[in-house]
């Protein structure tokens, strides 16, 4: 039996949860029926008419693209723009289009990690971690059921802090309650005060998993009514955010770094600010338009910041504190299709999987 399209989507949404996308974004299934049988996948940076045609010729009915073909609402589908023509063609040929955009930018194993890996950066970390993405769950459980319930919430996704999993804080105390006449108490008698040795457990979890974690806790808990509460945290999630920074295996001169960057990112040329007369070792990166991270790159002590879509006056903002490189939007993110292809092939080994051969770069160098 083959796969349904929804199984691929489910995997992609675990790889890069949609909750991590920016508010302006449209990372989702854009066309197609997720219940359809999967016939093949084309991975691409963009989705254009040529990409849809390529999928048709290959017999693939799912395109997984980094950039959403639809950003803003469409009020008509008449074919007057490349966006409308692409959507019409996909619908006519039952091609599903799934976009995995800023959510893939924001995960620690996503777009920027792929750039960092190509540059062989070590000791990588998120350049601008996101806040308000974490919650703390506190619950109370009889001592003899402690491990069963803790295991359940960990399995549902709670208790991960950086490179450490199954994290919790526990303290022993006395729980008291009096069951009503309508209660069905696991312990104690109706109308009689009860004193129970309980464990207070605290775990941290991603906000988007709170429903699943609470459900798992309740299912594993012996009590009819579980005492618990959720608290939103200001802590930055170090595994989710924009950009990435790391270090080269060894420092390079500025001239050698230019050669190195061109080789590793397959560049013919790129724009940058002037050399500063010092070696390059600490490197900040952001695929796509990342100039909003310039101050973060400065604060991190980066020697160079690599991104794209930098405007003329924004180059001045480097202000002699680092070298700012604009390598091009397409050039900075093109290796995303390899990232998607690798992850999908590892988890769906028996599907027809293709990396697009269509060059969608809308710009060229003369």
SULJOQUI-V560264 format. One record per backbone hydrogen bond with DSSP energy under -0.5 kcal/mol. NH is the residue of the N-H (numbers start at 0). CO is the residue of the C=O. If there is no record, write none. Layout:
NH/CO
NH/CO
This chain:
4/35
5/33
6/3
7/3
7/4
8/4
9/5
10/6
11/7
12/8
13/9
13/10
14/10
15/11
19/16
20/17
24/21
27/25
29/27
29/96
30/96
33/31
35/32
37/2
40/351
41/61
42/353
43/63
51/47
52/48
53/49
54/50
55/51
56/52
57/53
58/54
58/55
59/54
60/39
61/39
62/95
63/41
63/61
64/62
64/97
65/43
66/44
70/68
74/72
84/80
85/81
86/82
87/83
88/84
89/85
90/86
91/87
92/88
93/90
94/89
95/60
95/93
96/30
97/62
98/27
99/64
103/100
104/100
105/101
106/102
107/238
109/106
110/103
113/109
114/110
115/111
116/112
117/113
118/114
119/116
120/115
121/246
124/244
125/237
126/242
127/241
129/236
129/239
132/234
133/232
134/204
135/230
136/202
137/135
137/228
138/200
139/226
140/198
142/196
144/141
145/141
145/142
148/144
149/145
150/146
151/147
152/148
153/149
154/150
155/151
156/153
157/152
158/203
159/203
160/158
160/163
163/160
166/158
168/201
170/199
172/197
174/172
174/195
176/193
178/191
182/179
190/178
191/188
193/176
195/174
197/172
197/195
198/140
199/170
200/138
200/198
201/168
202/136
204/134
206/132
208/205
209/206
212/208
213/209
214/210
215/211
216/212
217/213
218/214
219/215
220/216
227/225
228/137
230/135
232/133
236/129
237/235
239/236
240/105
241/127
243/284
244/124
245/282
246/121
247/280
251/279
256/252
257/253
258/254
259/255
260/256
261/257
262/258
263/259
264/260
265/261
265/262
266/261
270/325
272/323
279/251
280/278
282/245
282/280
283/303
284/243
285/305
289/287
289/307
292/289
293/290
296/292
297/293
298/294
299/295
300/297
301/296
302/281
303/281
304/322
305/283
306/304
306/324
307/287
313/310
314/310
314/311
315/311
316/312
316/313
317/314
318/315
320/317
322/302
323/321
324/304
324/322
325/270
326/306
326/324
331/327
332/328
332/329
333/329
335/332
336/333
338/334
339/335
340/336
341/337
342/338
343/339
344/340
345/341
346/342
347/343
350/347
352/350
353/40
355/42
355/353
359/357
